[in-house]
Amino acid sequence: MSEVVYYGADWCRDCRRSKALMDGLGIEYEEKNVEQVAEYATEAESISGRKNIPVIKFADGEFLVEPSDEDLKNALAKRGLVA
């Protein structure tokens, strides 16, 4: 399993923002497009208990839902994935 798993959809503005941030920081992540695969939408909802996306799950079991750029950067830094 990847250190970071990203659940999102192409039409979602918050998803595009979080994905662009991770791409810009060179973060490797597993992408699960909830629009293309219904099972991924179910997985994301079971993780967060909500239908909101993006859901970004970390290997340690913690997750973020619709994170701000600052919250996402802090979560990545906490795990040593970005300086």
Secondary structure, DSSP 8 states (H G I E B T S, - for coil): --SEEEEE-TT-HHHHHHHHHHHHTT---EEEETTT-HHHHHHHHHHHSSS-S-EEEETTS-EEES--HHHHHHHHHHTTS--
